[in-house]
Amino acid sequence: MVKYSNILYCSDFSEESEMAFHHAVDFCQRYDARLHIIHVLHSGYKYMRHVVNEYVEEGKEEDVADEELVAKAETDLKARYGEKLEECKEVTFAARVGVPFVEIVRYARENKVDFIVMGASGSSELDKQTFGSTVENVARRAHCHVMAIRNPEIAFKLPG
Protein backbone atom coordinates (compact mmCIF):
# COMPACT_ATOMS: atom_id res chain seq x y z
CA MET A 1 0.00 0.00 0.00
CA VAL A 2 1.20 3.48 -0.82
CA LYS A 3 1.68 5.74 2.19
CA TYR A 4 2.48 9.43 1.89
CA SER A 5 3.83 11.26 4.92
CA ASN A 6 4.91 14.62 3.40
CA ILE A 7 2.67 16.18 0.76
CA LEU A 8 3.63 19.38 -1.05
CA TYR A 9 0.90 21.60 -2.48
CA CYS A 10 2.16 24.27 -4.91
CA SER A 11 0.08 27.42 -5.22
CA ASP A 12 0.35 30.13 -7.83
CA PHE A 13 -3.15 31.36 -6.93
CA SER A 14 -4.54 30.31 -10.35
CA GLU A 15 -7.92 28.63 -10.77
CA GLU A 16 -6.41 25.17 -11.40
CA SER A 17 -4.07 25.65 -8.47
CA GLU A 18 -7.09 26.27 -6.25
CA MET A 19 -8.68 23.02 -7.48
CA ALA A 20 -5.46 21.16 -6.66
CA PHE A 21 -5.63 22.50 -3.10
CA HIS A 22 -8.75 20.44 -2.34
CA HIS A 23 -7.02 17.29 -3.59
CA ALA A 24 -3.93 18.01 -1.50
CA VAL A 25 -6.05 18.44 1.64
CA ASP A 26 -7.92 15.22 0.85
CA PHE A 27 -4.64 13.30 0.55
CA CYS A 28 -3.35 14.94 3.72
CA GLN A 29 -6.40 13.70 5.64
CA ARG A 30 -6.41 10.28 4.00
CA TYR A 31 -2.78 9.55 4.85
CA ASP A 32 -2.56 11.60 8.04
CA ALA A 33 0.36 13.40 6.39
CA ARG A 34 2.13 16.69 6.91
CA LEU A 35 1.02 19.23 4.32
CA HIS A 36 3.55 21.71 2.94
CA ILE A 37 2.13 24.71 1.08
CA ILE A 38 4.51 26.70 -1.11
CA HIS A 39 4.34 29.73 -3.38
CA VAL A 40 7.30 30.72 -5.52
CA LEU A 41 7.80 34.38 -6.33
CA HIS A 42 8.74 34.29 -10.01
CA SER A 43 12.26 35.27 -10.92
CA GLY A 44 14.00 34.34 -14.14
CA TYR A 45 17.31 35.66 -12.91
CA LYS A 46 19.62 32.96 -11.64
CA TYR A 47 21.77 35.10 -9.34
CA MET A 48 19.73 38.27 -8.87
CA ARG A 49 16.61 38.39 -6.77
CA HIS A 50 14.40 40.31 -9.21
CA VAL A 51 10.78 39.31 -9.09
CA VAL A 52 7.83 39.70 -11.43
CA ASN A 53 4.58 38.80 -9.72
CA GLU A 54 1.45 39.88 -7.87
CA TYR A 55 3.38 41.42 -4.98
CA VAL A 56 5.01 44.19 -7.01
CA GLU A 57 3.46 47.64 -6.74
CA GLU A 58 1.01 48.57 -9.48
CA GLY A 59 2.75 50.21 -12.40
CA LYS A 60 6.11 48.55 -11.67
CA GLU A 61 7.11 45.49 -13.66
CA GLU A 62 9.77 44.11 -11.39
CA ASP A 63 11.29 44.65 -8.02
CA VAL A 64 13.99 43.16 -5.90
CA ALA A 65 12.71 40.30 -3.78
CA ASP A 66 13.50 41.10 -0.22
CA GLU A 67 12.47 39.54 3.05
CA GLU A 68 9.32 41.69 3.16
CA LEU A 69 8.03 40.32 -0.17
CA VAL A 70 8.73 36.74 0.89
CA ALA A 71 7.06 37.33 4.26
CA LYS A 72 4.02 38.87 2.52
CA ALA A 73 3.71 35.85 0.24
CA GLU A 74 3.83 33.52 3.24
CA THR A 75 1.25 35.64 5.09
CA ASP A 76 -1.02 35.54 2.03
CA LEU A 77 -0.74 31.74 1.88
CA LYS A 78 -1.74 31.48 5.55
CA ALA A 79 -4.66 33.88 5.07
CA ARG A 80 -5.90 32.11 1.95
CA TYR A 81 -5.57 28.50 3.12
CA GLY A 82 -5.16 28.52 6.91
CA GLU A 83 -8.82 28.24 7.90
CA LYS A 84 -9.42 25.49 5.33
CA LEU A 85 -6.89 23.17 6.95
CA GLU A 86 -8.72 22.12 10.12
CA GLU A 87 -8.47 18.44 9.21
CA CYS A 88 -4.71 18.52 8.59
CA LYS A 89 -2.70 18.05 11.77
CA GLU A 90 0.62 19.44 10.58
CA VAL A 91 0.95 22.25 8.04
CA THR A 92 4.00 24.20 6.90
CA PHE A 93 3.82 27.36 4.80
CA ALA A 94 6.75 28.49 2.66
CA ALA A 95 7.52 31.17 0.10
CA ARG A 96 10.60 31.08 -2.10
CA VAL A 97 12.13 33.27 -4.80
CA GLY A 98 13.34 31.89 -8.11
CA VAL A 99 12.34 29.81 -11.09
CA PRO A 100 9.22 27.98 -9.87
CA PHE A 101 10.05 24.42 -10.95
CA VAL A 102 13.58 24.67 -9.55
CA GLU A 103 12.41 25.96 -6.18
CA ILE A 104 9.58 23.41 -5.97
CA VAL A 105 11.92 20.49 -6.64
CA ARG A 106 14.54 21.92 -4.26
CA TYR A 107 11.96 22.37 -1.48
CA ALA A 108 10.61 18.85 -2.04
CA ARG A 109 14.06 17.32 -1.71
CA GLU A 110 15.04 19.42 1.32
CA ASN A 111 11.85 18.43 3.15
CA LYS A 112 11.66 14.76 2.12
CA VAL A 113 8.36 15.30 0.30
CA ASP A 114 6.96 12.09 -1.16
CA PHE A 115 4.01 13.51 -3.12
CA ILE A 116 3.57 16.83 -4.97
CA VAL A 117 0.11 18.15 -5.91
CA MET A 118 -0.26 21.11 -8.27
CA GLY A 119 -2.56 22.63 -10.88
CA ALA A 120 -2.04 21.31 -14.42
CA SER A 121 -1.57 24.81 -15.79
CA GLY A 122 -0.70 27.91 -13.87
CA SER A 123 -0.81 31.64 -14.17
CA SER A 124 2.53 32.50 -15.75
CA GLU A 125 2.70 32.58 -19.55
CA LEU A 126 6.19 34.11 -19.32
CA ASP A 127 7.53 31.05 -17.50
CA LYS A 128 5.98 28.70 -20.09
CA GLN A 129 7.75 30.55 -22.89
CA THR A 130 11.04 30.75 -21.03
CA PHE A 131 11.26 27.46 -19.12
CA GLY A 132 8.41 25.28 -20.40
CA SER A 133 5.50 24.16 -18.24
CA THR A 134 6.24 24.25 -14.52
CA VAL A 135 4.26 21.03 -14.02
CA GLU A 136 6.15 19.29 -16.81
CA ASN A 137 9.50 20.35 -15.38
CA VAL A 138 8.58 19.35 -11.83
CA ALA A 139 7.28 15.96 -13.01
CA ARG A 140 10.50 15.29 -14.94
CA ARG A 141 12.85 16.33 -12.15
CA ALA A 142 11.11 15.46 -8.90
CA HIS A 143 12.27 12.47 -6.92
CA CYS A 144 8.68 11.61 -5.94
CA HIS A 145 5.17 11.28 -7.36
CA VAL A 146 3.62 14.38 -8.93
CA MET A 147 -0.10 14.86 -9.48
CA ALA A 148 -1.34 17.54 -11.89
CA ILE A 149 -4.97 18.56 -11.34
CA ARG A 150 -6.85 19.81 -14.39
CA ASN A 151 -10.03 21.87 -14.40
CA PRO A 152 -12.54 19.63 -16.26
CA GLU A 153 -14.37 22.73 -17.53
CA ILE A 154 -11.29 23.70 -19.55
CA ALA A 155 -10.95 20.29 -21.15
CA PHE A 156 -9.08 19.90 -24.43
CA LYS A 157 -11.46 19.37 -27.33
CA LEU A 158 -10.36 16.88 -29.96
CA PRO A 159 -10.50 18.18 -33.53
CA GLY A 160 -13.15 16.78 -35.86
Steps between C-alpha positions, in 0.01 A plus 500: 500500500620848418548726801580869470635683803608836348276656236596820319227722357626767257292815469527771239150623590361395158162332458651154437734548793198562722341175377822314582483634856188294576673185375809572709288543814313178421828308470629664817195376692499158336863427585522705819792680335677829552389754241753748362358800314738699281483803273796599286550866419594491132852598409674407178831632623731230627715714730296817547188512710279692256138400512205539266175410671187608685693654789663777297345845527255593226674664208836334573600194301766362727652554837770351712372214712579580856397344827185715511371363167570142606333559837196654326469198272512267800242712685273490194528120485400474867208740452376323188533139617541502879134472599440225243753268662317395817525132409876508438701453818832639381533781246805695386482816290793613286577768244808491280653719230621362169400292202188317622583144392853525640383629837217245521734208433762643738242545778365148444845347533598710803181401683481133397170554318360179354205642304456832315154632406463796264270652239552368146547850363587810692489873470834586342517508120849653523634194682345265241677685220829520686522171691215282372209388716574509872302178550689326221835606643408400855370161382822433307735604779326413825616201698141414598149467358345810343128548445376768259137602555312625195182706499249276314317810373808597298534159340687461172262447210610251237486630143235360267 
